[in-house]
Amino acid sequence: EGRGGFTMDLTKQWLSRAFSDLKVQEGREIDRMSVRVEHVIIEGYLDILFATTTDKLDPSNCPETLRLDSKRLFSLQNELQAVTIVTALVILTRSFGSMNATRVEKLKSDLFVLLQDSDGVVGVDNLVAQVTAAINNTGTSNNEAMLESMVKKTLSYDDAVYKAIADRTKGALRAYLRNESWTHESQAEVEKVGAKVGAL
């Protein structure tokens, strides 16, 4: 315990978890002496940024060393959730018919604007309307009730597609922060968030 009762217990726990996550991610046993410190810190940030709740940023759970950045981390968490949502909806939309690159970019842009303007609180009906309009532009007929059901399912944290895209986004952000090669359906948006995380 430090002076005045101040401890770094939560930071130690956070970094210990990050080290364990790094071992799992690397798929091999790694020695504490050979690991790159920045890779442990990156895993720690990824753990917080891709959490499906904000509990890890709650003052009672947030690592002491991150408390001053908790609002920025919360904002980045929302941005990454938007990247995952938009990517999932674009993939869903493309499954209904072919879309050229221009239409894909327009849909992505419209969805990002919708999510940003509403601070991440968007009704499913608004998202369905955007996806329906994009599908109608491909000349494919659709059943709106079925589409709404598919959008709701795709946006659930428990959905396999959502999880896969969140994992892909996490992997892309990890590679960006490590200066490794990577690709992502929402490349520019991941780079934008990555630059902000790198500045923390």
WORA-V450316 format. One line per field, one symbol per residue. ss: DSSP state (2 for helix, 1 for strand, 0 for the rest). phi: phi as a letter, one per 20 degrees, with the letter a starting at -180 (. if undefined). Layout:
ss = ???
phi = ???
This chain:
ss = 00222000222222222222222222000000000022222222222220000022200000022222222222222222222222222222220000002222222222222222200000022222222222220000000222222222220000022222222222222222200000000022222222222200
phi = .efmmfcdgfffffffffffffffffmbfcegfefegffffgffffgffdfecegfdfgfdfggfdgfdfffffffgfffffgffffffffgffferfcfgffffffgfffffgfffdlndcfgfffffffffffffenefbdffffffffgffefgefffgfffffffffffgfgfemdfabbfdgffffffgffffef
